[in-house]
Amino acid sequence: MCLILFAWRAHPEHALVVAANRDEFFDRPASPAAYWPDRPQVLAGRDLTANGTWLGVTRSGRFAAITNYRNPAERNPAAPSRGRLVVDFLAAAQSPIEYFGGVASQAHEYNGFSMLAADGRSLAFYSNREDGVRDVPPGVHGLSNHLLNTPWPKVEKGRERLGALLERRFDPEACLQLLDDSEPAHDRHLPDTGVGMEWERRLSSIRIVGGHYGTRCSSVLRIGTDGAVEFWERTYAPDGGASGTVHYAFKLPVAAAA
C-alpha cells in the first residue's frame, strides 16, 4: 500500500475503518481480493510475483497492511518480499506486539517498510526504519511511505476527510470517492524522499493516475463493534479507469467480536 487511512476505536459503531490505496507498477501481476484457496481464513488481494499481500483481513478479525518506506538509495533488489510479513501475521495467533517483537530480529533483511497489525483487541505499528513498536491509540490515523502520521499532504488531507465521513452514516462509496482524489499537492508542501521533484509531485496525490505506475486498487474495510465485517475493493486499469469492484461481508465469531 501507499496510503492507509484508518480510524481505530474512534466511533461507537466501528471498531476499525480502513480506506487504503495500493500503488504499484501495472506490469506486476496481482489477483483481486478474494478468499485464498490455500488459506481460506484470509481475505486479501494477492501479489502473484511473491505470493504476499499488501492488505488483508481474516474471518477471525485479524487485520494487517504494509507500505514501503520510500528511500531509493537504500533499496536492495535481493531483499525478501515485505508482503509475506502481512500473510504471516494473518496466519499467526500472536498479538500484534508479540508478532512484531519476533519480526524485529530479522527486519534488517527487508527493504524499508511500515506495517499495521490488529487482532481485534489491539492495533500496533512497526517500521524497520524506527526503533520500537507502537501501540496505536484510538483515533483517526494515516500512513504513507514513511512513518505513522508523518504529515505528508495526502496523509493530512485523508485523515481530515475520513474523520468527517465518520460523523455521518457509514458509506463505503464515500470512502472510495475519498480515495479517488488525483489532485497533487502544492510543490511547497512536498517531502524530499530522493525521487526528484517530478515524482514527488506525482506521488503526492491520494490516487495516482496514468502511466506504468499508479494506484492499482482502493480498499475499504469496516469491522463493526457488533462483529459485522465488510470489505470492498475497486481495481483500476493503467489508463485510470475503474476495472471492477468486489464486496465481501461476514460476521466474526462471538469470542472475536466481544
Phi, psi and omega in degrees: 000156174238354171207123177234113174256135183207148177244117183251114179049044181252006183208141183295341182257347186236115174290320181211131171235129181234134172229117191219146174246135173258120177253130185197164173293137184288342180273002175271115187292143179207154176252148180292168183303134179192167171286134184279129180303323182273349177219076190295348176280344187264130173245114185191160164287169182221129172282115186276358174277314183244359178065024174258194176213165180259337182199136179199164178221155179245167179295343177266359175096010174283141182224143174206151177205154186220148171234154171284145173268115190283111172199088186301336181292339183261358189292130177247110183295343180267001182291152178292161182291130178288335179296339177292333179297322178294312180301316182297321178292317181299328181273351185274174175243000182285158171289162178305317181297317179295317181297312181295329176299323177286325180293326188303326184291339180241007186297332181294343181285341185265153165297165186302136178211159170228134189223144174248144177212137181221148178236015182096332179257326181215160176228130184233157177237139176216139174226140175278012173244020179208142179284136172086167178251138178256134168274116187283125181282162175304144179146186179256125188230167178214146180220126172242221185269046178211225181258171182301128176063020170302129191281054171290153185307314184287334175291314180295315178298315182295318179299317180297316183289322178294320177301320179293322179295328180292344179279352179245175174301137185300131183223105182298328179293325176295323177294319178294325177292322174304317182284353184262019181274112183256015180282124179286158176284160176294145184305326184290346180259000186285142173284170174242099183250009175092013181254359180091155187298320181299316180286323177302318180296314182293321182281355185280345181281155178298314173245132181262123188239136172091146177092185184279351179230136179179192179286116181275325179202156173243134182237138175232127180232134173230126171247112183281157176292347175269003179091359177283133181238132174226143184222130177236143174220128176246124180261156183232145177273167180303332180279359178097349181283147177292136183244002177159154177224133176242154181220135178228148177216141175202172181244136178290151172304153184304317182296321181287330181278345183290000000 
